[in-house]
Amino acid sequence: MSTPAATASPDKAIQDAERDRGIPPKPDAATRAKCIRALEAISPAIVSGKEDRAVSRGRDTCGTVRSFPKDHAKQVDITRQRFSGAREFTTAQAERTLAAVRTHLCPKK
């Protein structure tokens, strides 16, 4: 007899694991576009033709918010690291990025 986990699709298993970590589902096209515009306004370099990566990092940031709900400084630091890549990314940019991600991607409570 197979278990529900054994018969679930890989995509469903990934979605369940992400949900458990506080990562929201992929946004619809309109929400995605708003988020990308907000991130580009902060720093075009964090999107720079890699929109899927920017949105993915934003979704992961929602997980950080859930993991450290009372530690804003930690949320900002992890956001700065996540979006910095090989370039300088300031704490002020990380603050704005965190706010944009929370507005456009993270589930409202």
Secondary structure, 3 states (H helix, E strand, C coil): CCCHHHHCCHHHHHHHHHHHCCCCCCCCHHHHHHHHHHHHHHCHHHCCCCHHHHHHHHHHHHHHHHHCCCCHHHHHHHHHHHHHCCCCCCHHHHHHHHHHHHHHCCCCC
